[in-house]
Structure formats: C-alpha cells, structure tokens
Amino acid sequence: MIFCLASWIFLAVCGGAVGSAILALTQNSLFSHVGDRVVTATWLGILGAAALLLGLSVIVPLSPAVGLSLIVVLHSCCILQQGCATGF
C-alpha cells in the first residue's frame, strides 16, 4: 500500500512539473484560484507523459525502465525551464 501511495505522489509531482511547464509555455493566466491551476497542471502533465509513452511504444517496447526514464527526462527538462518555478 505504501508503494502505491509513493508511486502516485511521484507521478503527481512529476506531472505537476510537466503541466506547469506546459502552462508557462502557453502563458495562460486564466486561473483565478491556485488549486485550479495545480489540478490542471497535474492533469496536463500526466496526459502529456501518456501521449509521449504512446508514441514511444510504436518505436520501442515499453518497460518500467523506459517509462521511468521518460518521466525523469521530462521532469528534469521542465524543472530547468524558467517559467516553471514561478508557475504556482
């Protein structure tokens, strides 16, 4: 049970970072509440990672190592972006 909780927390943090970078790229200031922006950023990040994994599955077979490496690469690229840190 603790493994599932840790996995979801890891996915939410990485998805939030990726989604925040996507929102920073689009320069979207439509959200008046911080909670709305957090939920939208998390969903955008998870959907973006899922779309990339779907495209990647055409080229290589997916494994936990491939999925984890994609998440780590996306997360590190989004953390290095300027607007991501000030998105929330």
C-alpha positions, 0 to 999 in steps of 0.5 A: 500500500505504501508503494502505491501511495509513493508511486502516485505522489511521484507521478503527481509531482512529476506531472505537476512539473510537466503541466506547469511547464506546459502552462508557462509555455502557453502563458495562460493566466486564466486561473483565478484560484491556485488549486485550479491551476495545480489540478490542471497542471497535474492533469496536463502533465500526466496526459502529456507523459501518456501521449509521449509513452504512446508514441514511444511504444510504436518505436520501442517496447515499453518497460518500467525502465523506459517509462521511468526514464521518460518521466525523469527526462521530462521532469528534469527538462521542465524543472530547468525551464524558467517559467516553471518555478514561478508557475504556482 
